[in-house]
Amino acid sequence: MTRGPRPGPPSSPAARVAWLTDEIRRHDRLYYESDRPEISDPEYDALLRELRDLEEAHPELRSPDSPTQRVPGAAVEGLQQAEHRLPMLSLENTYDDGEVREWLESIAQFLGAPADSLVFACEPKLDGAALEIIYEQGRLTQAVTRGDGRVGDDVTHTVRTIRGLPHALEGAAPARLEARGEVIMTRAAFERVNKAREAAGEELFINPRNTAAGTLKLLDPALARARPLTFFGYGLGEVEGLRSPATGAAPRGHREAMEALAALGLPTALELSVRGDLAGVLAHHAALLARRDELPFEVDGTVIKVDDFRLQERLGLRARSPRWAIAYKFPARQGTTVVLDIGVNVGRTGALTPGAIVAPVHVAGVTITSISLFNRDEVARLGIKPGDRVLIERAGDVIPHVVGVTHSGPGEPWRMPEACPVCHTPVRAVEDEAVVRCPNPRCPAVLKRRIEHFVSRAALDIEGVGEKLIGQLVDGGHVKRLADLYALDEATLAGLERMGELSARNVLEGLEASRTRPLARLINGLGIPHVGETVAEKLADHFPTLEALRAAGVDELRGLAGIGPAVAASVRAFLDDPDERENLDLLLARGLQPAASTRRADGPLAGQTFLFTGTLARLSRREAQERVKTLGATLLSGVSSKLDVLVVGEKPGSKLKKAQELGVKVLSEDEFVRLLEESGG
Ligand code: IVH
């Protein structure tokens, strides 16, 4: 289970209860009133849980208006308040399988029924704001936020702007319907809204949830209309005359109720899967978690509900949540931490990337200690500086980013340096781009990054030469350009810190072996701007030697398939640069003899495109790729309609599914090996 840090006065239980109460109220205000949360959900839940545990151990410390007894949320000035006929409750949160099991067992025990005889509704826990929409005789008459659960804000005027939400119900409308659900903003809508704000020079919103909540409470419906919201129903308040489309009678359970809402034209929480047992519920949760990033909106867990209304009634309510439902939350992908330092990293092309060192924080199973700030625009947007408390997020495959500064420390926001932090050359800003570069080709940082790329797998694949050694070689002045690698001798290497004779010889052997790597790998390794693996291969296919490439005019380069004018110009400029020319001369003089491309343009697989996924058992991925290229095929980096063949090893990922959807030919490893044999590869 996730338990947050426990700061604050440790002293007596009474003092701790008072502190926790204040702290929880403060976070409630930040979350519900300012829409600017400072802590993550699990951190908040841990505070609430600690307070509940303390109150259970010391009942005399529990006050009637303790945060454990009331749903948070407060009225907004300028809006009318409205009372809910039935209280709008919150949900108990859990974060692990064990707690879900305990909950299921306690329910079964209470009801005196075997757990697997119960039917549960599983829904996504939508991350937005709770809303009650009232229809009288089929007409939308009022919409009210949850508020404190008893009284909420009347937001009828903004709710009427929600697309897809009927102002009049379809079919046989009940006399009264209080439909409850979540108002959310899709990720796409959120991005559009933020783009428009950026263009208008307005402050950006931090996340879709807070934006949805804030939009509902706008006074001006015209402003709300420009921020598209979506509603999904997940429950009922008071109803009169609601009929299940299946039975024609009053709904007997959650599923029938949701079907009734849907029949009236109200969107309901997308997935409603009804399962009978713990394994089924947990499997559903795991499946939803796996799809989390593919959903068009933020979902932060699964809500599990006892379906049968009679059983719901028997189970009853706690102070602020029903006993018949529970929210099984996904691991948090957000956390707050403190910025310790901000610096810039100088890349292979001289680009300066700002980044923050932060106090270690655990987010989505990973401890984050540093985080990219991307570029100078992002730095300006955040107005960030050391000492600030920040909310950070790591969403699926997306690299962690700072969502926003939640607490500004003293001082001026940090700014991008005017000079390269390594060689102190004044930086150059690229017009119309957020990129700032160190223009010095001899900058030690640039050289180190270039060597790292040169020795990498996709380039000359030089064994034994890692980041540390590269640092020593450059800092010690032993290597001033790429070609100097090939002038290293055993004495120099063995003399370096933590290098013995054996490792020195290893490095020399690695260098030796790299002299005859395929030309494409050398071209890639040079680090020509705009030239990656694919372009390097195209060049190597056309030019048998490095000399031939060096002699090519810009027109000849531009004439090659798949090479545009920008790339051609970049290659030519690189080859004409005096520093690069000297380096290339030296590489050749020091015995580099790259192997000409073996791709046969008239090979048996010519014109076909291949892609590999999963682990191959009989040959390495790289070997397999080289073989098909030799036979004339081209490699693609992703599944698209341009792909002819997908070769599937063990544990293939999402590529297989996509290929099948697109009708791409799929080969097993055995079939692929047979194809190689038949093609003479
Ligand atoms: S049922 C009495 N179902 O989560 C049960 N709530 O943490 C009340 N929420 O206030 C809620 N998706 O705003 C329910 N499928 C879902 C939900 C959901 C999101 C929100 C709702 C509620 C909060 C409780």
Boltz pocket constraint, residues with backbone or C-beta under 6 A from the ligand:
constraints:
  - pocket:
      binder: B
      contacts: [[A, 89], [A, 90], [A, 91], [A, 123], [A, 124], [A, 125], [A, 126], [A, 127], [A, 128], [A, 129], [A, 130], [A, 131], [A, 146], [A, 181], [A, 182], [A, 234], [A, 235], [A, 269], [A, 303], [A, 322], [A, 325], [A, 327]]
      max_distance: 6.0
